[in-house]
Amino acid sequence: AKMKGEENLGAVVAHVLAFPCPAQGHVNSMLKVAQLLALHDVRVTFVNTDYVHNRLVRFGDIDTLLASYPTLQFKTISDCFTEEDHPGIGDRVGDVINSINLHAKPLLRDILLTQKVTCLIADGVFGSLTNILARQLGITIIHFRAVSACSIWSYLCSPKLLECNELPIRGDEDMDRIICNTPGMENLLRCRDLPSMFRPNRKGHLMSIDSVVFQTQQSLQADAFILNTFEDLEIPVLSQMRLHFPKLFTIGPLHHHLNLRKSEANKASLPNDTNSLKGNLFPVDRSCMVWLDDQPERSVIYVSFGSVALITREELLEIWYGLVNSKKRFLWVMRPHMITGKVGEDQIPVELEEGTKDRGFMAEWTPQDEVLRHKAIGGFLTHSGWNSTLESIEAGVPMICWPYFADQQINSRFVSEVWKLGLDMKDVCDRNIVENIVNDLMVHRQEEFLKSAQKMATLAHKSVIEGGSSYCNLDDLIHYIKSTTL
Ligand code: UDX
């Protein structure tokens, strides 16, 4: 049966099937790639799992999206879980990825064939499956990863690290050991800064390090590779990667790039801030924007740990005490179900209630990129997910990093040590430390961090305006995709 929007398809020849990893930080990124292509008259079939698509329909505004982009359509496939036993889009997304890698081949193949797709852009976590499919059908295969180049590069360096006995990590006492054989990031990473899959005791239900490395290596065989980053941010690592990837397109920061390209295309029909255009999979509460309007400039620290990270009740209280004791104002995203342990059994201590009433605001899900650009925001306590990191960079907001898992451990090392955009609180959760680090960022070292954040924000902006590296790379990518007609 035809889905909404299908009848709108124009007479364009290049046809991309975009297949994201089914989680918030990945779907919203791939959706931005899809919009950038559709803006340039590339036909795009965006394939979600049923589970993700239902959330996008509920919490986004698919009709606006389809009306805005006549060459975009959606299709869905099953991820082979029933509604009742579904792992969701949280920290068990590794189970969904494994299931798709096992079962999705015929489903994708069917769409590729019936839609006459000329180019498959798939998340690299489906590297092996999508390479095989594309080769069988003789179509172009491009991998996209919604994470940092430095994290991808660390996976690719790992066989070498094993060979020279720098890996595996030997236990907790080993966490401060410096890793050497990582060209482009020598003498920078300690064991604790490697992506968390390298750790012997890791948080969350992630893919194993073996399958992450295996899938990442598959991208070396893809026809091209797209990353949501920009040259000035990760050039030493990107130069190393280019020795292995013949066509590596950096086109980020995607959210900013898309906004600029939309205004350039001058399509009055394209609304700026609807949930579907951002790919929200959670209901957005905008009331925090009204609260922010009443706060002094650069006075609020925004606290959010993304869509996946979980927090124990003990950690929650340490951070909460730290924030309240710092006497700074804070806006905190408290996602439903993000707290583990015996929630609700104990009363919230009265001093926290009061401190929050005076200076804090809690929200279940915010319009984050708008929040970060609000003049009242002076800092971001973040889990260092890649989208959050890029949004903070683009908005010129310094960060305190408290990474949870996966690529977040290495991102936070770059934020603090390479880009000097903030402070790394990795592997620590103590109310006194939180209080001090918040004051360091928001008071004592505010000027220093705001200055470097502003500098990096300018570079981010330059990369996506006409003539910038991401701008030119997107043009090249579109040209490449348009050359892939059947
Ligand atoms: C996941 C992984 O966990 C992360 O390590 C990887 O880098 C990307 O994919 P997630 O943990 O959700 O992502 O974090 P992040 O990449 O920061 O993406 C979260 C997205 O949700 C951001 O675009 C952010 O703007 C948005 N968000 C978050 C909101 O819109 N509102 C909120 O209240 C919180």
Residues whose N, C-alpha, C, O or C-beta is under 5 A from the ligand:
A	BS01	UDX	Q24 G25 H26 A146 V147 S304 F305 G306 S307 V308 V333 E364 W365 T366 P367 Q368 D369 G385 W386 N387 S388 F405 A406 D407 Q408
